[in-house]
């Protein structure tokens, strides 16, 4: 794991547990996310289209068995769903911005249900320029939502009503590789959601993407 990212993540987790350091924790979280987003931006500048679709570890177990294009989609579909549907109870950026059509995606889900060659084929469909527009918009909207969360609200759990509404949107596939996500998110409080989809989840998939990039360029 990238030591710098890991240390920022640990510091943030410690800071948001205490009321006195909660705001500092938010600053640390945003610093971490900005550094991670810088890496994603470098991908756009440094990789060609075929490299975004490459799947050099297709038979491996782990996050590196995907493509970089898929990983970016996956990180931000999850963040959009969690931030807007579960925390802020408003419309996802994906739907409000007509991003399915703009990105040219065959799915509206997180993509957990896709495997191996399906991931490669899905990646080839995507309009990268629009995908990047989407991820910047999701990042900005999420951070506005988080800034408005008070320390007291961190203990709030997702209501049963919200959970059922999430199911009705069909943004999580019923496939066994995906459906577990609904219980996973809805069993967390707001602090738990900040610690996973909004920080650690980014780290895991971006580190996997760097591994893919290094393999392609080796």
Secondary structure, 3 states (H helix, E strand, C coil): CCHHHHHHHHHHHHHCCCHHHHHHHHHHHHHHHHHHHHHHHHHHHHCCHHHHHCCCCCCCCCHHHCCHHHHHHHHHHHHHHHHHHHHHCCCCHHHHCCHHHHHCCCCCCCCCCCCCHHHHHHHHHCCHHHHHHHHHHHHHHHHHHHHCCCCHHHHCECCHHHHHHHHHHCCCCCCCCCCHHHHHHHCCEHHHHHHHHHHHHHHHHHHHHHHHHHHHCC
